Amino acid sequence: MIDSKKMEDRLESIDDSQQKMEEKLESVDDSQKKMENKLDSVYETVKRIESSQTEDVISLLKLQKKTVDFEVDYVNNKLTEMDKRIFNLEKRVEN
């Protein structure tokens, strides 16, 4: 009987240890799921930021294009005016 009692106590101890291990594993699983959720959230945020930055860059490029187009038009007009003046001066010199 003593051996049987020791065996039962030992089995109970093993059962308790197993129960504690299962609880710890559940806790680890919960922590892992929380971490995965947080990572998913970070991933979505990064995607949103990346998309937003892309839109910002495109907007900035469009604005710069407008500025450059305006400057090109201005320079083109000035060159045309200068060309007309040179043409008129050449005509005067010929006469």
TIRO-2110 file (N, C-alpha, C; in Angstrom, 1 decimal):
// TIRO-2110
0.8, -1.2, 0.0, N, 1, A
0.0, 0.0, 0.0, CA, 1, A
0.8, 1.3, 0.0, C, 1, A
1.9, 1.2, 0.7, N, 2, A
2.8, 2.4, 0.7, CA, 2, A
3.3, 2.7, -0.7, C, 2, A
3.7, 1.7, -1.4, N, 3, A
4.1, 1.9, -2.8, CA, 3, A
3.0, 2.5, -3.6, C, 3, A
1.8, 2.0, -3.4, N, 4, A
0.6, 2.4, -4.2, CA, 4, A
0.3, 3.9, -3.8, C, 4, A
0.4, 4.2, -2.6, N, 5, A
0.2, 5.6, -2.2, CA, 5, A
1.2, 6.6, -2.8, C, 5, A
2.5, 6.1, -2.7, N, 6, A
3.5, 7.0, -3.3, CA, 6, A
3.3, 7.1, -4.8, C, 6, A
2.9, 6.1, -5.4, N, 7, A
2.6, 6.1, -6.9, CA, 7, A
1.5, 7.1, -7.2, C, 7, A
0.4, 7.0, -6.4, N, 8, A
-0.7, 8.0, -6.6, CA, 8, A
-0.3, 9.4, -6.4, C, 8, A
0.5, 9.6, -5.3, N, 9, A
1.0, 11.0, -5.1, CA, 9, A
1.9, 11.5, -6.2, C, 9, A
2.7, 10.6, -6.7, N, 10, A
3.6, 10.9, -7.8, CA, 10, A
2.7, 11.2, -9.0, C, 10, A
1.7, 10.5, -9.3, N, 11, A
0.8, 10.7, -10.5, CA, 11, A
0.1, 12.0, -10.3, C, 11, A
-0.4, 12.3, -9.1, N, 12, A
-1.0, 13.6, -8.9, CA, 12, A
-0.1, 14.8, -9.1, C, 12, A
1.1, 14.6, -8.7, N, 13, A
2.1, 15.6, -8.9, CA, 13, A
2.4, 15.8, -10.4, C, 13, A
2.5, 14.7, -11.1, N, 14, A
2.7, 14.8, -12.5, CA, 14, A
1.5, 15.5, -13.2, C, 14, A
0.3, 15.1, -12.8, N, 15, A
-0.9, 15.7, -13.3, CA, 15, A
-1.0, 17.2, -13.0, C, 15, A
-0.6, 17.6, -11.8, N, 16, A
-0.5, 19.0, -11.5, CA, 16, A
0.5, 19.8, -12.4, C, 16, A
1.6, 19.2, -12.5, N, 17, A
2.7, 19.8, -13.3, CA, 17, A
2.2, 19.9, -14.8, C, 17, A
1.5, 18.9, -15.3, N, 18, A
1.0, 18.9, -16.6, CA, 18, A
0.0, 20.0, -16.8, C, 18, A
-0.9, 20.1, -15.8, N, 19, A
-1.9, 21.2, -15.8, CA, 19, A
-1.3, 22.6, -15.8, C, 19, A
-0.2, 22.7, -15.0, N, 20, A
0.5, 24.0, -15.0, CA, 20, A
1.1, 24.3, -16.3, C, 20, A
1.7, 23.3, -16.9, N, 21, A
2.3, 23.5, -18.2, CA, 21, A
1.3, 23.8, -19.3, C, 21, A
0.2, 23.2, -19.3, N, 22, A
-0.9, 23.5, -20.2, CA, 22, A
-1.4, 25.0, -20.0, C, 22, A
-1.5, 25.4, -18.8, N, 23, A
-1.9, 26.8, -18.5, CA, 23, A
-0.8, 27.8, -19.1, C, 23, A
0.4, 27.4, -18.9, N, 24, A
1.5, 28.3, -19.4, CA, 24, A
1.5, 28.3, -20.9, C, 24, A
1.2, 27.2, -21.5, N, 25, A
1.2, 27.1, -23.0, CA, 25, A
0.0, 27.9, -23.5, C, 25, A
-1.1, 27.9, -22.8, N, 26, A
-2.3, 28.7, -23.2, CA, 26, A
-1.9, 30.2, -23.1, C, 26, A
-1.2, 30.5, -22.1, N, 27, A
-0.8, 31.9, -21.9, CA, 27, A
0.2, 32.3, -23.0, C, 27, A
1.1, 31.4, -23.4, N, 28, A
2.0, 31.7, -24.5, CA, 28, A
1.3, 31.9, -25.8, C, 28, A
0.3, 31.0, -26.0, N, 29, A
-0.5, 31.1, -27.2, CA, 29, A
-1.3, 32.4, -27.2, C, 29, A
-1.8, 32.8, -26.1, N, 30, A
-2.5, 34.1, -26.1, CA, 30, A
-1.6, 35.3, -26.4, C, 30, A
-0.4, 35.2, -25.8, N, 31, A
0.6, 36.2, -26.0, CA, 31, A
1.0, 36.3, -27.5, C, 31, A
1.1, 35.1, -28.1, N, 32, A
1.5, 35.0, -29.5, CA, 32, A
0.4, 35.6, -30.4, C, 32, A
-0.8, 35.3, -30.1, N, 33, A
-1.9, 35.9, -30.8, CA, 33, A
-2.0, 37.4, -30.7, C, 33, A
-1.8, 37.9, -29.5, N, 34, A
-1.7, 39.4, -29.3, CA, 34, A
-0.6, 40.0, -30.1, C, 34, A
0.5, 39.3, -30.1, N, 35, A
1.7, 39.8, -30.9, CA, 35, A
1.4, 39.8, -32.4, C, 35, A
0.7, 38.8, -32.8, N, 36, A
0.4, 38.7, -34.3, CA, 36, A
-0.6, 39.8, -34.6, C, 36, A
-1.6, 40.1, -33.7, N, 37, A
-2.5, 41.2, -34.0, CA, 37, A
-1.8, 42.5, -34.0, C, 37, A
-0.9, 42.7, -33.1, N, 38, A
-0.1, 44.0, -33.1, CA, 38, A
0.7, 44.1, -34.4, C, 38, A
1.3, 43.0, -34.8, N, 39, A
2.1, 43.1, -36.0, CA, 39, A
1.2, 43.4, -37.2, C, 39, A
0.0, 42.8, -37.2, N, 40, A
-0.9, 43.1, -38.3, CA, 40, A
-1.3, 44.6, -38.3, C, 40, A
-1.5, 45.1, -37.1, N, 41, A
-1.8, 46.5, -37.0, CA, 41, A
-0.6, 47.4, -37.5, C, 41, A
0.6, 47.0, -37.1, N, 42, A
1.7, 47.8, -37.6, CA, 42, A
1.9, 47.7, -39.1, C, 42, A
1.6, 46.5, -39.7, N, 43, A
1.7, 46.3, -41.1, CA, 43, A
0.7, 47.2, -41.8, C, 43, A
-0.5, 47.2, -41.3, N, 44, A
-1.5, 48.0, -42.0, CA, 44, A
-1.2, 49.5, -41.9, C, 44, A
-0.6, 49.9, -40.7, N, 45, A
-0.2, 51.3, -40.6, CA, 45, A
0.9, 51.7, -41.6, C, 45, A
1.9, 50.8, -41.7, N, 46, A
3.0, 51.0, -42.6, CA, 46, A
2.5, 51.1, -44.1, C, 46, A
1.5, 50.2, -44.4, N, 47, A
1.0, 50.3, -45.8, CA, 47, A
0.2, 51.6, -46.0, C, 47, A
-0.5, 52.1, -45.0, N, 48, A
-1.2, 53.3, -45.1, CA, 48, A
-0.3, 54.5, -45.2, C, 48, A
0.8, 54.5, -44.5, N, 49, A
1.8, 55.5, -44.5, CA, 49, A
2.5, 55.5, -45.9, C, 49, A
2.8, 54.4, -46.3, N, 50, A
3.5, 54.2, -47.7, CA, 50, A
2.6, 54.8, -48.8, C, 50, A
1.3, 54.4, -48.7, N, 51, A
0.4, 54.9, -49.7, CA, 51, A
0.2, 56.4, -49.6, C, 51, A
0.1, 56.9, -48.4, N, 52, A
0.0, 58.4, -48.2, CA, 52, A
1.2, 59.1, -48.7, C, 52, A
2.4, 58.6, -48.5, N, 53, A
3.6, 59.2, -48.9, CA, 53, A
3.7, 59.2, -50.4, C, 53, A
3.2, 58.1, -51.0, N, 54, A
3.2, 58.1, -52.5, CA, 54, A
2.3, 59.2, -53.0, C, 54, A
1.1, 59.3, -52.5, N, 55, A
0.2, 60.4, -52.9, CA, 55, A
0.8, 61.8, -52.7, C, 55, A
1.5, 61.9, -51.6, N, 56, A
2.2, 63.2, -51.3, CA, 56, A
3.2, 63.5, -52.3, C, 56, A
4.0, 62.5, -52.7, N, 57, A
5.1, 62.7, -53.7, CA, 57, A
4.5, 63.0, -55.0, C, 57, A
3.4, 62.4, -55.4, N, 58, A
2.7, 62.6, -56.7, CA, 58, A
2.2, 64.1, -56.7, C, 58, A
1.6, 64.5, -55.6, N, 59, A
1.1, 65.8, -55.5, CA, 59, A
2.2, 66.9, -55.6, C, 59, A
3.3, 66.6, -54.9, N, 60, A
4.4, 67.5, -55.0, CA, 60, A
5.0, 67.6, -56.4, C, 60, A
5.1, 66.4, -57.1, N, 61, A
5.6, 66.4, -58.5, CA, 61, A
4.6, 67.2, -59.4, C, 61, A
3.3, 67.1, -59.2, N, 62, A
2.4, 67.8, -60.0, CA, 62, A
2.5, 69.3, -59.8, C, 62, A
2.7, 69.7, -58.6, N, 63, A
2.9, 71.1, -58.3, CA, 63, A
4.2, 71.6, -58.9, C, 63, A
5.2, 70.9, -58.8, N, 64, A
6.5, 71.3, -59.5, CA, 64, A
6.3, 71.3, -61.0, C, 64, A
5.6, 70.4, -61.5, N, 65, A
5.4, 70.4, -63.0, CA, 65, A
4.7, 71.7, -63.4, C, 65, A
3.7, 72.1, -62.6, N, 66, A
3.0, 73.4, -62.9, CA, 66, A
3.9, 74.6, -62.9, C, 66, A
4.8, 74.6, -61.8, N, 67, A
5.7, 75.7, -61.7, CA, 67, A
6.7, 75.7, -62.9, C, 67, A
7.2, 74.5, -63.3, N, 68, A
8.1, 74.4, -64.4, CA, 68, A
7.4, 74.8, -65.7, C, 68, A
6.2, 74.3, -65.9, N, 69, A
5.5, 74.7, -67.1, CA, 69, A
5.3, 76.2, -67.2, C, 69, A
5.0, 76.8, -66.0, N, 70, A
4.8, 78.3, -66.0, CA, 70, A
6.1, 79.0, -66.4, C, 70, A
7.2, 78.5, -65.8, N, 71, A
8.5, 79.1, -66.1, CA, 71, A
8.9, 78.9, -67.6, C, 71, A
8.6, 77.7, -68.1, N, 72, A
8.9, 77.5, -69.5, CA, 72, A
8.1, 78.4, -70.4, C, 72, A
6.9, 78.6, -70.1, N, 73, A
6.0, 79.5, -70.9, CA, 73, A
6.6, 80.9, -70.8, C, 73, A
7.0, 81.3, -69.6, N, 74, A
7.5, 82.7, -69.4, CA, 74, A
8.8, 82.9, -70.2, C, 74, A
9.7, 81.9, -70.1, N, 75, A
10.9, 82.0, -70.9, CA, 75, A
10.6, 82.0, -72.4, C, 75, A
9.7, 81.2, -72.8, N, 76, A
9.3, 81.1, -74.2, CA, 76, A
8.8, 82.4, -74.7, C, 76, A
7.9, 83.0, -73.9, N, 77, A
7.4, 84.3, -74.3, CA, 77, A
8.5, 85.4, -74.4, C, 77, A
9.4, 85.4, -73.4, N, 78, A
10.5, 86.3, -73.5, CA, 78, A
11.4, 86.1, -74.7, C, 78, A
11.6, 84.9, -75.0, N, 79, A
12.4, 84.6, -76.2, CA, 79, A
11.7, 85.1, -77.5, C, 79, A
10.4, 84.8, -77.5, N, 80, A
9.7, 85.3, -78.7, CA, 80, A
9.7, 86.8, -78.8, C, 80, A
9.6, 87.5, -77.7, N, 81, A
9.6, 88.9, -77.7, CA, 81, A
11.0, 89.4, -78.2, C, 81, A
12.1, 88.8, -77.6, N, 82, A
13.4, 89.1, -78.0, CA, 82, A
13.6, 88.9, -79.5, C, 82, A
13.1, 87.7, -80.0, N, 83, A
13.3, 87.4, -81.4, CA, 83, A
12.6, 88.5, -82.3, C, 83, A
11.4, 88.9, -81.9, N, 84, A
10.7, 90.0, -82.6, CA, 84, A
11.5, 91.3, -82.6, C, 84, A
12.1, 91.6, -81.5, N, 85, A
12.9, 92.8, -81.4, CA, 85, A
14.1, 92.7, -82.3, C, 85, A
14.7, 91.6, -82.3, N, 86, A
15.9, 91.4, -83.1, CA, 86, A
15.5, 91.5, -84.6, C, 86, A
14.4, 90.9, -84.9, N, 87, A
13.9, 90.9, -86.3, CA, 87, A
13.7, 92.3, -86.7, C, 87, A
13.0, 93.1, -85.9, N, 88, A
12.7, 94.5, -86.2, CA, 88, A
14.0, 95.3, -86.3, C, 88, A
15.0, 95.0, -85.4, N, 89, A
16.2, 95.8, -85.5, CA, 89, A
17.0, 95.4, -86.8, C, 89, A
16.9, 94.1, -87.2, N, 90, A
17.5, 93.7, -88.5, CA, 90, A
16.9, 94.4, -89.7, C, 90, A
15.6, 94.5, -89.6, N, 91, A
14.8, 95.2, -90.7, CA, 91, A
15.3, 96.7, -90.8, C, 91, A
15.4, 97.3, -89.6, N, 92, A
15.8, 98.7, -89.6, CA, 92, A
17.2, 98.9, -90.2, C, 92, A
18.1, 98.0, -89.9, N, 93, A
19.4, 98.1, -90.4, CA, 93, A
19.5, 97.9, -91.9, C, 93, A
18.6, 97.0, -92.4, N, 94, A
18.6, 96.8, -93.8, CA, 94, A
18.1, 98.0, -94.6, C, 94, A
17.2, 98.8, -94.0, N, 95, A
16.6, 100.0, -94.6, CA, 95, A
17.5, 101.1, -94.5, C, 95, A
END
